[in-house]
Amino acid sequence: TLTSHGLFFFVGNIFVVSLSVADLVVAVYPYPLILSAIFHNGWTMGNVHCQISGFLMGLSVIGSIFNITAIAINRYCYICHSLRYDKLFNLKNTCCYLCLTWILTVVAIVPNFFVGSLQYDPRIYSCTFAQTVSTSYTITVVVVHFIVPLSVVTFCYLRIWILVIQVKHRVRQDCKQKLRAADIRNFLTMFVVFVLFAVCWGPLNFIGLAVSINPSKVQPHIPEWLFVLSYFMAYFNSCLNAVIYGLLNQNFRKEYKRILLTLWTPRLLFIDVSKGGTEGMKSKHSPAITTNNNHAEIHL
């Protein structure tokens, strides 16, 4: 979708593509194994697959929050520091930032193998980060991988909101910044992505933080249903971003429609041709079959 209409060539969209890749990682490997564990009422794939599944799950989660942070910084520089934006986020620098984002993501995941925190949890039928393995490590994970990035994102979006309100109400008459409607729509889209990520992943992270601080007192008082619900809320987040893009961005809606019609049109043509061929065989006087080109041409 981003490669159509020149959308991809706005370098800020590189991080949006990267975020989409992070969302897709869990769909390729961990989620099918979770479904297998649900059907078999237990993990049957062995420890190697468990470790790989847990690693990819963590890669997706941390990759998502780091990419959301990168998007927020990019939007902050684009809207609040537009004069320096082209220098800070030219194509070369943006690719370097993207590589740094994923390098930090991998570095953040690797310690799990040494701590032994990637374990199968029968309550959620998946191999994931075990919050009770190490108190200090769990606190570090929650702070570094969740609280700090979300604090940075909150700062960036708060500054953007302040500028948008000032420009809207003309508080800053000397402001040379001109905000286009498309810029504001893109900002709102990514802001909603951030809010939903925080809502979906917040409960699980705060439960983990509370349990790690005082396991003996806190853990017995957390209902199992709450723990399971918080996990599946977090898992569900990976499915939401594509929906948000479609709901809030007109370009995405057009491209979704075009893609769906492109996938569906050959099927309609095949049905029409097959139907016409059958009717032609039944009647000797039937005219020659002509394909209806209305299905083949789609103008958006």
Order of alpha helices (4+ residues) and beta strands (2+ residues): alpha-alpha-alpha-alpha-alpha-alpha-beta-beta-alpha-alpha-alpha-alpha-alpha-alpha
